[in-house]
Amino acid sequence: TEAAEFKTIYHHMSPKSEAYELFRLQRWFVLREFMKFFQLSIVFFCESSVLLYDDISRLYEKCWQDKTVLCVHEKNINTSAGYWKYEDVCRFCELIVEEYRDHLDTLQRVFGHMAQLGAFHGDNDCVLLWKFFHQSNFRDSLTDIIDGATFDYDLSSTAGRRNDEFAMEGAVKKLEWRNNQPYATHIANNNQVQFATLHFSEAVRSLLPSY
């Protein structure tokens, strides 16, 4: 219901298709209704381009109890995976509505400027999520290394929380496997870091079945 209501104020500004970008925004309203209906206070949300290699509930209880934690890089954020508290899903939905209803001119300028820089390739919810992340003053990221483990920001990038963190092999991170879990070499510290997830961005999506 809320996703259908948002469609009435949506304005398409992305180089990707309207159906795709509208879906990316509407899904947050669906998630909010889902959590409300089933009375869920926290969920782990991930996209179909993510593979799991660890116990998601155990990691949350160990590292981030009672927090919303997203997948953040130094200058970007993606929606590949995240632990979401219900109240923060609500707040993000409210921000989406506010931006499209009350600040559309500003949003158009932002998208236009990013397109000129070649920095905006679609996925408008990531643009809004970046604003939400900073307004919310979140401290933690799934890409932080905690007790020798982390979540993958993008298998086709060296990136963790900061630039040039992990060794590469061709187009992907160079992985070693122990007990069916992936590890990669952290360049600065020259040690092995375990990945709880691997994220196959569009550039390497075709490799996903082989993992």
N, CA, C and O of each residue as an XYZ file, in Angstrom:
844
protein
N       0.825     -1.203      0.000
C       0.000      0.000      0.000
C       0.864      1.260      0.000
O       0.643      2.169     -0.800
N       1.846      1.310      0.896
C       2.700      2.499      0.988
C       3.572      2.641     -0.259
O       3.847      3.755     -0.704
N       4.004      1.514     -0.819
C       4.798      1.554     -2.049
C       3.971      2.140     -3.194
O       4.490      2.911     -4.001
N       2.695      1.781     -3.267
C       1.813      2.325     -4.306
C       1.591      3.818     -4.105
O       1.517      4.570     -5.077
N       1.485      4.249     -2.864
C       1.312      5.666     -2.570
C       2.547      6.472     -2.981
O       2.425      7.585     -3.494
N       3.735      5.905     -2.753
C       4.952      6.621     -3.129
C       5.030      6.829     -4.640
O       5.555      7.845     -5.095
N       4.519      5.886     -5.416
C       4.580      5.984     -6.876
C       3.940      7.273     -7.379
O       4.329      7.789     -8.427
N       2.978      7.790     -6.652
C       2.274      9.004     -7.097
C       3.144     10.248     -7.006
O       2.837     11.251     -7.650
N       4.233     10.215     -6.219
C       5.108     11.389     -6.120
C       6.489     11.135     -6.720
O       7.330     12.034     -6.735
N       6.731      9.911     -7.217
C       8.039      9.591     -7.786
C       8.273     10.381     -9.070
O       7.368     10.535     -9.889
N       9.494     10.878     -9.235
C       9.910     11.596    -10.445
C      11.197     10.950    -10.929
O      12.182     10.889    -10.194
N      11.189     10.461    -12.182
C      12.332      9.698    -12.686
C      13.454     10.627    -13.138
O      13.240     11.516    -13.962
N      14.674     10.409    -12.584
C      15.827     11.253    -12.906
C      17.082     10.445    -13.181
O      18.167     11.016    -13.284
N      16.963      9.154    -13.301
C      18.118      8.261    -13.397
C      18.380      7.836    -14.832
O      17.449      7.766    -15.634
N      19.651      7.545    -15.172
C      19.935      6.982    -16.493
C      19.471      5.536    -16.640
O      19.402      5.019    -17.756
N      19.156      4.883    -15.533
C      18.600      3.532    -15.607
C      17.081      3.626    -15.763
O      16.508      4.713    -15.681
N      16.442      2.491    -15.986
C      15.019      2.503    -16.318
C      14.158      2.960    -15.142
O      14.523      2.798    -13.978
N      13.013      3.532    -15.481
C      12.095      4.006    -14.446
C      11.587      2.851    -13.592
O      11.481      2.981    -12.372
N      11.276      1.727    -14.221
C      10.759      0.578    -13.469
C      11.786      0.090    -12.450
O      11.440     -0.242    -11.316
N      13.045      0.052    -12.863
C      14.122     -0.417    -11.980
C      14.295      0.518    -10.793
O      14.328      0.070     -9.646
N      14.406      1.812    -11.061
C      14.673      2.776     -9.986
C      13.468      2.931     -9.060
O      13.630      3.108     -7.853
N      12.273      2.866     -9.617
C      11.074      2.944     -8.777
C      11.007      1.744     -7.844
O      10.680      1.885     -6.666
N      11.319      0.554     -8.375
C      11.336     -0.645     -7.537
C      12.319     -0.510     -6.385
O      12.012     -0.887     -5.254
N      13.516      0.035     -6.675
C      14.544      0.150     -5.639
C      14.060      1.024     -4.484
O      14.438      0.790     -3.336
N      13.243      2.012     -4.766
C      12.706      2.864     -3.709
C      11.483      2.224     -3.051
O      11.333      2.278     -1.830
N      10.613      1.620     -3.857
C       9.392      1.040     -3.295
C       9.687     -0.113     -2.340
O       8.932     -0.341     -1.395
N      10.764     -0.834     -2.577
C      11.037     -2.009     -1.743
C      11.214     -1.652     -0.274
O      10.941     -2.481      0.594
N      11.669     -0.419      0.028
C      11.840     -0.018      1.421
C      10.493      0.136      2.126
O      10.376     -0.131      3.322
N       9.481      0.566      1.378
C       8.140      0.664      1.958
C       7.545     -0.726      2.170
O       6.829     -0.958      3.144
N       7.842     -1.644      1.258
C       7.405     -3.029      1.423
C       8.070     -3.643      2.661
O       7.423     -4.337      3.445
N       9.360     -3.376      2.821
C      10.076     -3.901      3.988
C       9.476     -3.354      5.282
O       9.327     -4.083      6.263
N       9.133     -2.063      5.274
C       8.540     -1.473      6.482
C       7.210     -2.145      6.819
O       6.960     -2.483      7.977
N       6.354     -2.341      5.811
C       5.069     -2.998      6.065
C       5.269     -4.443      6.528
O       4.556     -4.921      7.410
N       6.242     -5.133      5.928
C       6.545     -6.517      6.302
C       6.963     -6.599      7.763
O       6.471     -7.451      8.504
N       7.877     -5.710      8.187
C       8.358     -5.732      9.569
C       7.252     -5.380     10.548
O       7.160     -5.953     11.634
N       6.413     -4.430     10.150
C       5.310     -4.034     11.032
C       4.309     -5.179     11.192
O       3.857     -5.467     12.300
N       3.966     -5.833     10.069
C       2.972     -6.906     10.101
C       3.445     -8.067     10.966
O       2.669     -8.619     11.746
N       4.727     -8.441     10.829
C       5.259     -9.584     11.571
C       5.919     -9.172     12.883
O       6.519    -10.000     13.568
N       5.807     -7.896     13.231
C       6.333     -7.358     14.492
C       7.815     -7.691     14.672
O       8.237     -8.195     15.712
N       8.583     -7.397     13.636
C      10.029     -7.638     13.654
C      10.749     -6.354     14.028
O      10.561     -5.324     13.380
N      11.561     -6.407     15.053
C      12.282     -5.210     15.485
C      13.592     -5.030     14.742
O      14.127     -3.923     14.688
N      14.126     -6.124     14.158
C      15.407     -6.068     13.437
C      15.392     -7.139     12.351
O      14.905     -8.247     12.575
N      15.927     -6.808     11.169
C      16.089     -7.809     10.114
C      17.474     -7.679      9.504
O      18.082     -6.609      9.525
N      17.964     -8.794      8.957
C      19.128     -8.729      8.078
C      18.602     -8.713      6.662
O      17.933     -9.650      6.228
N      18.907     -7.636      5.937
C      18.432     -7.448      4.568
C      19.616     -7.605      3.629
O      20.647     -6.965      3.830
N      19.488     -8.447      2.604
C      20.549     -8.510      1.592
C      19.949     -8.764      0.227
O      18.860     -9.323      0.097
N      20.684     -8.341     -0.791
C      20.238     -8.514     -2.163
C      20.647     -9.880     -2.692
O      21.463    -10.570     -2.081
N      20.083    -10.267     -3.822
C      20.342    -11.592     -4.384
C      21.754    -11.714     -4.952
O      22.173    -12.802     -5.348
N      22.492    -10.600     -4.994
C      23.882    -10.619     -5.470
C      24.869    -10.855     -4.328
O      26.074    -10.679     -4.503
N      24.365    -11.251     -3.165
C      25.194    -11.484     -1.981
C      25.111    -12.953     -1.575
O      24.024    -13.528     -1.511
N      26.266    -13.552     -1.302
C      26.325    -14.902     -0.757
C      26.798    -14.840      0.691
O      27.687    -14.060      1.033
N      26.194    -15.673      1.534
C      26.499    -15.690      2.969
C      27.438    -16.853      3.287
O      27.277    -17.963      2.779
N      28.428    -16.567      4.147
C      29.393    -17.596      4.540
C      29.553    -17.682      6.057
O      30.516    -18.271      6.549
N      28.617    -17.098      6.793
C      28.706    -17.154      8.251
C      27.306    -17.050      8.836
O      26.335    -16.817      8.116
N      27.214    -17.224     10.137
C      25.943    -17.171     10.858
C      25.594    -15.702     11.108
O      26.194    -15.049     11.962
N      24.620    -15.193     10.358
C      24.288    -13.766     10.396
C      23.772    -13.343     11.778
O      24.101    -12.258     12.257
N      22.974    -14.188     12.408
C      22.446    -13.845     13.738
C      23.562    -13.814     14.784
O      23.604    -12.918     15.627
N      24.457    -14.789     14.725
C      25.564    -14.836     15.691
C      26.446    -13.595     15.575
O      26.841    -13.008     16.582
N      26.750    -13.202     14.342
C      27.606    -12.027     14.147
C      26.957    -10.772     14.702
O      27.628     -9.938     15.311
N      25.652    -10.635     14.495
C      24.963     -9.437     14.984
C      24.980     -9.378     16.505
O      25.265     -8.334     17.092
N      24.677    -10.495     17.132
C      24.655    -10.536     18.595
C      26.048    -10.286     19.175
O      26.187     -9.704     20.251
N      27.058    -10.726     18.461
C      28.432    -10.583     18.937
C      28.956     -9.162     18.760
O      29.659     -8.646     19.630
N      28.618     -8.526     17.638
C      29.291     -7.273     17.262
C      28.435     -6.017     17.329
O      28.956     -4.939     17.614
N      27.115     -6.130     17.070
C      26.356     -4.887     16.857
C      25.003     -4.863     17.546
O      24.119     -4.121     17.117
N      24.816     -5.621     18.562
C      23.497     -5.741     19.176
C      22.754     -4.415     19.256
O      23.292     -3.413     19.727
N      21.499     -4.426     18.785
C      20.582     -3.294     18.905
C      21.040     -2.072     18.104
O      20.819     -0.939     18.533
N      21.676     -2.288     16.943
C      22.076     -1.184     16.076
C      21.665     -1.474     14.640
O      21.593     -2.629     14.220
N      21.394     -0.399     13.888
C      21.327     -0.506     12.436
C      22.744     -0.380     11.905
O      23.442      0.580     12.229
N      23.183     -1.345     11.086
C      24.552     -1.355     10.564
C      24.485     -1.605      9.063
O      23.909     -2.599      8.620
N      25.078     -0.697      8.277
C      24.993     -0.765      6.822
C      26.363     -1.051      6.215
O      27.362     -1.135      6.930
N      26.402     -1.198      4.897
C      27.624     -1.544      4.192
C      28.224     -0.272      3.583
O      27.787      0.191      2.530
N      29.230      0.281      4.263
C      29.758      1.595      3.930
C      31.221      1.511      3.519
O      32.014      0.796      4.131
N      31.560      2.252      2.476
C      32.937      2.460      2.058
C      33.284      3.900      2.420
O      32.430      4.622      2.935
N      34.499      4.329      2.167
C      34.936      5.674      2.561
C      34.046      6.758      1.973
O      33.700      7.715      2.666
N      33.666      6.621      0.687
C      32.905      7.684      0.027
C      31.575      7.199     -0.540
O      30.879      7.959     -1.212
N      31.221      5.965     -0.283
C      30.009      5.402     -0.863
C      29.303      4.502      0.143
O      29.848      4.130      1.182
N      28.076      4.172     -0.211
C      27.305      3.209      0.564
C      26.527      2.367     -0.434
O      26.051      2.887     -1.444
N      26.392      1.080     -0.167
C      25.550      0.282     -1.057
C      24.508     -0.483     -0.248
O      24.607     -0.608      0.972
N      23.517     -0.985     -0.959
C      22.386     -1.637     -0.303
C      22.533     -3.156     -0.311
O      21.563     -3.873     -0.066
N      23.732     -3.648     -0.588
C      23.918     -5.090     -0.746
C      23.551     -5.867      0.512
O      22.998     -6.964      0.424
N      23.854     -5.306      1.686
C      23.562     -6.006      2.943
C      23.452     -4.984      4.071
O      24.054     -3.912      4.017
N      22.682     -5.335      5.080
C      22.576     -4.460      6.234
C      21.666     -5.048      7.297
O      20.720     -5.775      6.995
N      21.963     -4.726      8.532
C      21.058     -5.016      9.642
C      20.222     -3.759      9.863
O      20.769     -2.681     10.096
N      18.906     -3.894      9.791
C      18.010     -2.743      9.877
C      17.069     -2.872     11.067
O      16.354     -3.866     11.197
N      17.072     -1.870     11.930
C      16.058     -1.780     12.976
C      14.792     -1.172     12.370
O      14.858     -0.360     11.448
N      13.652     -1.577     12.900
C      12.381     -1.133     12.337
C      12.257      0.386     12.323
O      11.802      0.963     11.336
N      12.656      1.028     13.402
C      12.505      2.482     13.455
C      13.373      3.193     12.419
O      13.015      4.271     11.944
N      14.512      2.596     12.068
C      15.364      3.219     11.058
C      14.835      2.979      9.644
O      14.995      3.836      8.775
N      14.205      1.823      9.402
C      13.511      1.620      8.128
C      12.415      2.671      7.979
O      12.241      3.242      6.903
N      11.681      2.925      9.053
C      10.630      3.953      9.029
C      11.217      5.323      8.722
O      10.672      6.068      7.908
N      12.309      5.650      9.364
C      12.932      6.959      9.160
C      13.452      7.109      7.741
O      13.349      8.186      7.155
N      14.015      6.030      7.177
C      14.515      6.109      5.808
C      13.352      6.293      4.829
O      13.464      7.070      3.880
N      12.252      5.596      5.046
C      11.075      5.777      4.196
C      10.563      7.220      4.275
O      10.170      7.804      3.266
N      10.573      7.777      5.474
C      10.129      9.166      5.642
C      11.048     10.128      4.894
O      10.584     11.106      4.307
N      12.372      9.845      4.915
C      13.317     10.683      4.190
C      13.070     10.593      2.676
O      13.116     11.610      1.984
N      12.812      9.399      2.165
C      12.544      9.235      0.729
C      11.344     10.073      0.316
O      11.399     10.797     -0.678
N      10.263      9.976      1.075
C       9.051     10.743      0.764
C       9.331     12.234      0.827
O       8.921     12.983     -0.059
N      10.026     12.668      1.868
C      10.322     14.090      2.042
C      11.147     14.633      0.877
O      10.876     15.730      0.387
N      12.147     13.879      0.432
C      13.007     14.340     -0.661
C      12.217     14.499     -1.954
O      12.376     15.500     -2.653
N      11.371     13.532     -2.282
C      10.624     13.586     -3.541
C       9.433     14.531     -3.457
O       9.023     15.091     -4.473
N       8.879     14.717     -2.283
C       7.713     15.588     -2.139
C       8.104     17.047     -1.929
O       7.488     17.948     -2.498
N       9.148     17.280     -1.098
C       9.455     18.652     -0.668
C      10.760     19.213     -1.221
O      10.955     20.429     -1.225
N      11.666     18.332     -1.694
C      12.989     18.813     -2.114
C      13.365     18.296     -3.498
O      14.535     18.015     -3.762
N      12.384     18.171     -4.374
C      12.629     17.586     -5.689
C      13.626     18.416     -6.501
O      14.473     17.850     -7.191
N      13.540     19.743     -6.431
C      14.467     20.601     -7.184
C      15.915     20.334     -6.766
O      16.806     20.219     -7.608
N      16.129     20.239     -5.465
C      17.478     19.960     -4.961
C      17.948     18.585     -5.411
O      19.097     18.416     -5.818
N      17.056     17.604     -5.336
C      17.399     16.245     -5.742
C      17.765     16.201     -7.225
O      18.704     15.506     -7.613
N      17.032     16.938     -8.049
C      17.334     16.995     -9.479
C      18.717     17.592     -9.727
O      19.454     17.121    -10.593
N      19.064     18.620     -8.974
C      20.390     19.237     -9.132
C      21.491     18.268     -8.710
O      22.531     18.179     -9.363
N      21.260     17.549     -7.622
C      22.253     16.575     -7.149
C      22.471     15.493     -8.207
O      23.609     15.195     -8.568
N      21.383     14.907     -8.701
C      21.491     13.851     -9.705
C      22.135     14.382    -10.983
O      22.959     13.700    -11.592
N      21.763     15.599    -11.391
C      22.334     16.192    -12.587
C      23.821     16.435    -12.457
O      24.582     16.202    -13.396
N      24.238     16.909    -11.281
C      25.655     17.166    -11.040
C      26.446     15.865    -11.055
O      27.533     15.804    -11.632
N      25.905     14.821    -10.423
C      26.593     13.530    -10.404
C      26.694     12.949    -11.808
O      27.704     12.337    -12.156
N      25.658     13.136    -12.613
C      25.685     12.631    -13.987
C      26.770     13.336    -14.794
O      27.455     12.705    -15.599
N      26.929     14.653    -14.581
C      27.974     15.415    -15.278
C      29.364     14.924    -14.897
O      30.272     14.907    -15.728
N      29.526     14.526    -13.646
C      30.813     14.027    -13.170
C      31.054     12.575    -13.564
O      32.143     12.036    -13.367
N      30.026     11.956    -14.118
C      30.135     10.538    -14.436
C      30.092      9.660    -13.208
O      30.522      8.507    -13.237
N      29.559     10.224    -12.109
C      29.552      9.505    -10.832
C      28.191      8.901    -10.505
O      28.064      8.162     -9.529
N      27.170      9.207    -11.310
C      25.828      8.701    -11.024
C      25.436      7.710    -12.109
O      25.214      8.082    -13.261
N      25.355      6.457    -11.724
C      25.040      5.411    -12.677
C      23.690      4.766    -12.343
O      23.441      3.622    -12.724
N      22.837      5.479    -11.647
C      21.549      4.924    -11.249
C      21.531      4.599     -9.768
O      22.320      5.132     -8.987
N      20.612      3.711     -9.393
C      20.469      3.298     -7.993
C      20.250      4.503     -7.092
O      21.070      4.819     -6.231
N      19.110      5.172     -7.317
C      18.862      6.417     -6.594
C      18.670      6.216     -5.103
O      18.855      7.159     -4.334
N      18.305      5.020     -4.670
C      18.163      4.831     -3.230
C      19.508      4.879     -2.519
O      19.565      5.200     -1.332
N      20.610      4.561     -3.235
C      21.938      4.673     -2.620
C      22.305      6.127     -2.364
O      22.959      6.439     -1.370
N      21.883      7.022     -3.263
C      22.122      8.455     -3.066
C      21.410      8.930     -1.808
O      21.992      9.644     -0.991
N      20.156      8.534     -1.653
C      19.385      8.931     -0.474
C      19.893      8.229      0.777
O      19.858      8.796      1.869
N      20.357      7.013      0.622
C      20.877      6.275      1.771
C      22.145      6.930      2.311
O      22.376      6.916      3.521
N      22.974      7.505      1.431
C      24.175      8.223      1.856
C      23.788      9.410      2.739
O      24.419      9.655      3.767
N      22.755     10.142      2.338
C      22.279     11.276      3.145
C      21.720     10.783      4.475
O      21.994     11.364      5.525
N      20.942      9.716      4.425
C      20.361      9.146      5.636
C      21.447      8.695      6.603
O      21.348      8.921      7.809
N      22.483      8.056      6.066
C      23.592      7.555      6.881
C      24.245      8.695      7.660
O      24.514      8.557      8.853
N      24.499      9.813      6.997
C      25.168     10.928      7.665
C      24.230     11.685      8.605
O      24.661     12.156      9.658
N      22.988     11.803      8.248
C      22.027     12.447      9.150
C      21.836     11.626     10.417
O      21.613     12.181     11.493
N      21.922     10.318     10.293
C      21.686      9.434     11.441
C      22.915      9.294     12.325
O      22.826      8.804     13.451
N      24.071      9.728     11.807
C      25.311      9.685     12.579
C      25.670      8.269     13.018
O      26.108      8.046     14.147
N      25.473      7.304     12.095
C      25.875      5.928     12.385
C      27.394      5.857     12.528
O      28.120      6.578     11.843
N      27.862      5.007     13.402
C      29.299      4.871     13.652
C      29.890      3.619     13.031
O      31.049      3.616     12.617
N      29.110      2.568     12.966
C      29.637      1.271     12.560
C      29.301      0.965     11.106
O      28.339      1.493     10.549
N      30.109      0.107     10.508
C      29.855     -0.370      9.154
C      30.137     -1.859      9.100
O      31.006     -2.361      9.812
N      29.393     -2.570      8.245
C      29.670     -3.988      8.058
C      31.059     -4.215      7.486
O      31.599     -5.315      7.597
N      31.650     -3.185      6.872
C      32.984     -3.324      6.301
C      34.087     -3.033      7.307
O      35.264     -3.102      6.954
N      33.741     -2.708      8.557
C      34.749     -2.654      9.613
C      35.286     -4.071      9.847
O      34.540     -5.046      9.753
N      36.562     -4.177     10.146
C      37.144     -5.480     10.475
C      37.069     -5.670     11.985
O      37.679     -4.918     12.745
N      36.318     -6.680     12.411
C      36.123     -6.956     13.831
C      36.542     -8.399     14.104
O      36.000     -9.335     13.516
N      37.502     -8.566     14.992
C      38.006     -9.902     15.330
C      38.399    -10.688     14.077
O      38.123    -11.883     13.964
N      39.046     -9.998     13.145
C      39.570    -10.672     11.961
C      38.558    -11.016     10.896
O      38.850    -11.800      9.993
N      37.350    -10.434     10.987
C      36.307    -10.741     10.005
C      35.608     -9.465      9.541
O      35.594     -8.459     10.251
N      35.025     -9.521      8.332
C      34.321     -8.370      7.791
C      33.305     -8.837      6.751
O      33.242    -10.021      6.420
N      32.507     -7.889      6.235
C      31.583     -8.133      5.136
C      32.183     -7.511      3.871
O      32.796     -6.445      3.933
N      32.008     -8.170      2.739
C      32.585     -7.697      1.483
C      31.761     -6.548      0.918
O      30.551     -6.680      0.733
N      32.416     -5.414      0.642
C      31.726     -4.285      0.010
C      31.487     -4.568     -1.469
O      30.422     -4.249     -1.998
N      32.467     -5.163     -2.137
C      32.355     -5.441     -3.566
C      33.509     -6.360     -3.954
O      34.674     -5.981     -3.832
N      33.191     -7.559     -4.419
C      34.228     -8.538     -4.755
C      35.156     -8.021     -5.853
O      36.314     -8.433     -5.928
N      34.653     -7.114     -6.713
C      35.459     -6.615     -7.832
C      36.275     -5.384     -7.464
O      36.802     -4.704     -8.344
N      36.385     -5.093     -6.178
C      37.114     -3.910     -5.724
C      38.035     -4.272     -4.565
O      37.752     -5.190     -3.796
N      39.131     -3.545     -4.451
C      40.012     -3.716     -3.293
C      39.371     -3.185     -2.025
O      39.845     -3.460     -0.923
N      38.304     -2.430     -2.174
C      37.776     -1.607     -1.092
C      37.217     -2.406      0.073
O      36.539     -3.418     -0.099
N      37.532     -1.907      1.274
C      36.833     -2.269      2.492
C      36.251     -0.967      3.014
O      35.489     -0.301      2.313
N      36.601     -0.600      4.234
C      36.129      0.680      4.763
C      36.932      1.835      4.162
O      36.424      2.946      4.013
N      38.212      1.550      3.813
C      39.055      2.561      3.177
C      39.630      1.999      1.891
O      39.498      0.805      1.624
N      40.262      2.837      1.096
C      40.774      2.418     -0.207
C      41.929      1.417     -0.091
O      42.654      1.388      0.904
N      42.077      0.601     -1.136
C      43.252     -0.270     -1.313
C      43.522     -1.155     -0.098
O      44.629     -1.180      0.439
N      42.516     -1.858      0.310
C      42.684     -2.681      1.507
C      43.053     -4.123      1.211
O      43.842     -4.713      1.949
N      42.502     -4.712      0.147
C      42.647     -6.146     -0.053
C      43.335     -6.474     -1.370
O      43.155     -5.787     -2.375
N      44.136     -7.551     -1.341
C      44.856     -7.989     -2.530
C      43.871     -8.502     -3.582
O      42.855     -9.118     -3.259
N      44.199     -8.229     -4.852
C      43.339     -8.621     -5.964
C      44.022     -9.701     -6.797
O      45.245     -9.838     -6.796
N      43.189    -10.465     -7.508
C      43.669    -11.441     -8.483
C      42.799    -11.272     -9.721
O      41.677    -11.774     -9.775
N      43.322    -10.566    -10.706
C      42.508    -10.231    -11.870
C      41.435     -9.235    -11.481
O      41.722     -8.193    -10.892
N      40.184     -9.566    -11.819
C      39.073     -8.640    -11.608
C      38.424     -8.755    -10.235
O      37.507     -7.998     -9.917
N      38.897     -9.704     -9.411
C      38.245     -9.931     -8.114
C      39.285    -10.006     -6.997
O      40.485    -10.103     -7.252
N      38.802     -9.961     -5.762
C      39.688    -10.138     -4.624
C      40.328    -11.524     -4.674
O      39.690    -12.503     -5.060
N      41.570    -11.588     -4.286
C      42.274    -12.872     -4.240
C      41.879    -13.591     -2.960
O      42.239    -13.160     -1.865
N      41.143    -14.683     -3.095
C      40.601    -15.395     -1.941
C      41.333    -16.699     -1.674
O      41.789    -17.380     -2.592
N      41.433    -17.025     -0.395
C      41.842    -18.351      0.046
C      40.668    -18.938      0.829
O      39.924    -18.209      1.484
N      40.507    -20.266      0.754
C      39.343    -20.902      1.376
C      39.783    -21.828      2.502
O      40.656    -22.676      2.321
N      39.161    -21.650      3.677
C      39.395    -22.512      4.825
C      38.053    -22.925      5.396
O      37.248    -22.074      5.774
N      37.811    -24.205      5.459
C      36.526    -24.713      5.962
C      35.347    -24.062      5.245
O      34.345    -23.697      5.860
N      35.496    -23.929      3.930
C      34.446    -23.350      3.071
C      34.148    -21.887      3.374
O      33.071    -21.396      3.036
N      35.076    -21.193      3.998
C      34.913    -19.761      4.251
C      36.021    -18.994      3.530
O      37.176    -19.421      3.534
N      35.670    -17.846      2.901
C      36.661    -17.083      2.132
C      37.481    -16.132      3.003
O      36.967    -15.497      3.924
N      38.773    -16.056      2.679
C      39.697    -15.134      3.334
C      40.456    -14.367      2.250
O      40.680    -14.881      1.155
N      40.849    -13.129      2.570
C      41.668    -12.332      1.659
C      42.744    -11.619      2.469
O      42.588    -11.395      3.669
N      43.833    -11.269      1.801
C      44.949    -10.600      2.463
C      44.689     -9.104      2.585
O      44.462     -8.415      1.590
N      44.726     -8.616      3.814
C      44.641     -7.181      4.070
C      46.026     -6.587      3.823
O      46.984     -6.923      4.519
N      46.125     -5.702      2.829
C      47.426     -5.245      2.348
C      48.217     -4.509      3.420
O      49.386     -4.818      3.649
N      47.594     -3.543      4.074
C      48.326     -2.708      5.032
C      48.875     -3.527      6.190
O      49.998     -3.298      6.640
N      48.084     -4.483      6.676
C      48.492     -5.266      7.846
C      49.124     -6.604      7.474
O      49.665     -7.299      8.334
N      49.053     -6.961      6.195
C      49.613     -8.226      5.712
C      49.098     -9.422      6.518
O      49.866    -10.296      6.921
N      47.780     -9.439      6.743
C      47.186    -10.585      7.427
C      45.908    -11.014      6.714
O      45.390    -10.303      5.853
N      45.417    -12.178      7.087
C      44.231    -12.738      6.452
C      42.964    -12.306      7.184
O      42.885    -12.367      8.411
N      41.976    -11.868      6.407
C      40.688    -11.432      6.959
C      39.591    -12.325      6.397
O      39.534    -12.567      5.192
N      38.732    -12.806      7.266
C      37.621    -13.661      6.845
C      36.463    -12.798      6.351
O      36.196    -11.737      6.915
N      35.772    -13.252      5.295
C      34.588    -12.562      4.796
C      33.328    -13.335      5.184
O      33.192    -14.519      4.876
N      32.426    -12.659      5.852
C      31.141    -13.265      6.205
C      30.220    -13.321      4.998
O      29.348    -14.186      4.917
N      30.413    -12.389      4.049
C      29.638    -12.359      2.812
C      30.557    -11.997      1.659
O      31.642    -11.451      1.860
N      30.110    -12.308      0.449
C      30.726    -11.797     -0.768
C      29.639    -11.110     -1.582
O      28.544    -11.644     -1.759
N      29.961     -9.911     -2.077
C      28.992     -9.140     -2.864
C      29.444     -9.085     -4.317
O      30.519     -8.568     -4.621
N      28.620     -9.621     -5.210
C      28.924     -9.669     -6.636
C      28.229     -8.498     -7.332
O      27.072     -8.602     -7.741
N      28.946     -7.393     -7.459
C      28.390     -6.231     -8.144
C      28.185     -6.567     -9.620
O      28.576     -7.636    -10.089
N      27.569     -5.639    -10.337
C      27.197     -5.895    -11.726
C      28.405     -6.304    -12.574
O      28.272     -7.094    -13.509
N      29.577     -5.768    -12.247
C      30.779     -6.041    -13.042
C      31.198     -7.513    -12.990
O      31.820     -8.008    -13.930
N      30.868     -8.212    -11.907
C      31.277     -9.614    -11.757
C      30.093    -10.524    -11.453
O      30.275    -11.633    -10.951
N      28.882    -10.061    -11.754
C      27.680    -10.842    -11.433
C      27.688    -12.218    -12.088
O      27.169    -13.180    -11.521
N      28.269    -12.315    -13.267
C      28.277    -13.593    -13.988
C      29.086    -14.669    -13.264
O      28.915    -15.856    -13.541
N      29.973    -14.269    -12.331
C      30.795    -15.225    -11.598
C      30.060    -15.857    -10.417
O      30.534    -16.842     -9.850
N      28.927    -15.310    -10.050
C      28.249    -15.718     -8.828
C      27.972    -17.243     -8.757
O      28.214    -17.843     -7.710
N      27.482    -17.873     -9.818
C      27.207    -19.322     -9.697
C      28.440    -20.158     -9.334
O      28.312    -21.187     -8.670
N      29.620    -19.731     -9.759
C      30.822    -20.526     -9.506
C      31.267    -20.462     -8.049
O      32.133    -21.235     -7.640
N      30.690    -19.551     -7.252
C      31.018    -19.454     -5.843
C      29.982    -20.166     -4.956
O      30.117    -20.175     -3.733
